[in-house]
């Protein structure tokens, strides 16, 4: 027997409707690629989104069609978020920092019919277009004055939307499981794979974002958005901000410490989100400032994700009165799966003990279920010390990839994250390694990351990489590769001595080699697969 | 094109699973009808719910079957919430304060197959059973020791669940639009009508409850639940508490000021919810206490709903450091539709100006859309002064009534609430009247409630009722009926003089009559329909 409640689908268009009706004066601040600051209330945003929606329909964009973007965090990119999904098409955000051949692969794979791009990418787009036969419409996200150096075929965004009305738009109503956006994730091997979000997953994820035990986003927030709109929908922030009427400050192409600091001060930002690298740059700028300047910040909390937040960053934020909230997730989890909010019982802890908790990747929010499993796929205890393969499931976790055969789920619907983690009795997750990098020695698992961290804590070590090498008796044993700091020396025995104070004896590397260089991906990740090939026994 | 996200239905069973896995040590405190205090963690709750679920299945309860309860706020009632909905049956909470003939009508109309009741209702149930032919199973929610005076056919709850295992239970997965609970709403006319909630509506409403701009419920809360579990699912609190792992304190049958105060202090409650009447009793108790005793309260916020919160209560709460959050809704809206949270721009207001805002019924949370319309059904402006019929729509608003022909929605899906309200530019709602009571005079609307409030502000007036009487020229004009306080006197002219300082001249009543008595419903509401008949022109 079905209930008798209204069958209203959860659609992205309803977010903007709500913001326009009930938060008309809140909205966006956008530092554009043209170097100006644009202020746009939700009422103005909604009006421009309606013009854009009409322009897309006039172009012939149909429900389900992909519309690609190569763009920074600006108001026009947010307009595309709402207009493309609003008419039932799929917003395909492309990471413009990828290699041209990857961008080429991704746009061709998605069969995007239109490509919107920021003027900073005019040249790249001109170079790409000859190998993008399926892209019919190319639009430079700018005004007429800045069209000079754009590709010949490109239309002008502002001209395009000026041709259409801003009058009320009858947003189509459709199945909430329809695709709303598409984001490709690039692993270290194989071609990038597309995660296809639905309107339902997007809205449920937004509802979580506005929860106290989620990211605490509310109408009282002004958020400095340091995570790019081209990466996992900027952690869902455009949607969640419209849901609760929070102000959204978009820094455009400039993500250096000074630009972010100035913007945070000028716009009285209360919240921000970014990867650790962004905050390293931020603190780099803060170091040169006097305390009064730092005091101008209104920031109350900062969310860190993407990779583990260094304890030192969390401590530094605490020192200037800003709460760090670490979170974990991935492109396949929309992305927020766990959030490191403190529990009531942590109220009595010392600063240092609180920091211990804050360096964890957090606990699952409602909607996400998690577990760790052993090699045989059996669930492991929540004991905070037994590492296992981290699996997740829930309504905003991917069930597969766009036009890709690989099934990502097991028979019970668990998605294998590829991370190795421990989970404690309260559900706090600690990511200890990547599944393919963990060293399986005598039935136990050794974290390559923990060993690397122990090595770089030695004053002479600049960088370290640990890989598993096959071993007759133990299955695998760790091999450590070390780059020394310029002008520093140490030897195997001294380093071994240093490590033995930090990790269990049976974790100590089988061998330590000093090298001049280590291979990295374009985004700075260690390419351990290459190392494993290089150091494989003959 | 559908997205590629997991198709996980939003089910009530997933709430308890989450609480057990990630908040095992938080849970319930229950003052039972037997006079003892029971503590039950979410882990223990989940274990007992699994026993109960097996007992229900063994009884022959099938998906869709109704299971009725007549019970207070205790842990066993919460167990029924999760077990009944968990197995796919429908929890039908019956208001035990209704007249026996209403209870009889409701249970027969729902065709409940089982009836669970608290021992305080043993006698009423014994009297009801002969006219409830469809009820096959009757269970007293107590242990063997208290079964003495229970009806002969009644089984014992504790015996019943002791016969079943607490081992893992494979909760059925089904369409999230399936019915989860049923609550009848009794108007002033006609038979009660059943609102049939779905798993989906219940979970979406819970997600809103945990939002900062919702009720701000979090794992750091311990909630004193002063709204009954038999009324609109206690405003959804059992579900939302499990969602975020908040502690829930259940006061059982004793809702007097002293019992609630003592419980709030003993359990360090941080949040509470109740109708204004409950808080009048609460402050009645506080008046006799010294300030140190009052200081023992850990309450930080109190939600008031059900009827408009008097300004004086909000002020009194503020005086002792407790924030009042007013909300508006009804059985048909699950119930929360609008919540009175302050906006950033209110930060600079004076106490008295803040109080002005807090006496409003709040703004719509995301998920609920609202509007006011005129007699012709045309939308009226959000100007804070034009009253109209308040309409709502959204995924936790009723689309109809259980086994009832009346359609409650118009063609665009708007539900007519039967309230008259103004909405201001920020979306703040002020309920000014009931649609059937508002006086339509010369094309404008006069609020009967505002006139009554103006009248009772006169020192000699005990109670006032204002009704519309037909008028040749103006369509309707107000007639005021007044009961004077004992020993007090005034006359028509003096009262008219008093009113003219408080309302517009054209609102002044056509006539004022002094009466000895006014008709009320069982729950204390004025029966204006009777007055309209009584004072209708011949």
Interface residues (C-beta under 8 A of the other chain):
Chain A: X1 X2 X3 X4 X5 X6 X7 X8 X10 X15 X17 X18 X21 X22 X24 X63 X64 X90 X175 X177 X178 X179 X180 X195 X196 X197 X198 X199 X200 X201 X204 X207 X208 X210 X211 X212 X213 X214 X216 X217 X218 X219 X220 X243 X244 X245 X334 X341 X343 X344 X363 X364 X366 X369 X393 X394 X395 X396 X397 X398 X399 X400 X401 X402 X409 X413 X415 X425 X426 X427
Chain B: X1 X2 X3 X4 X5 X6 X7 X8 X10 X15 X17 X18 X21 X22 X24 X63 X64 X90 X175 X177 X178 X179 X180 X195 X196 X197 X198 X199 X200 X201 X204 X207 X208 X210 X211 X212 X213 X214 X216 X217 X218 X219 X220 X243 X244 X245 X334 X341 X343 X344 X363 X364 X366 X369 X393 X394 X395 X396 X397 X398 X399 X400 X401 X402 X409 X413 X415 X425 X426 X427
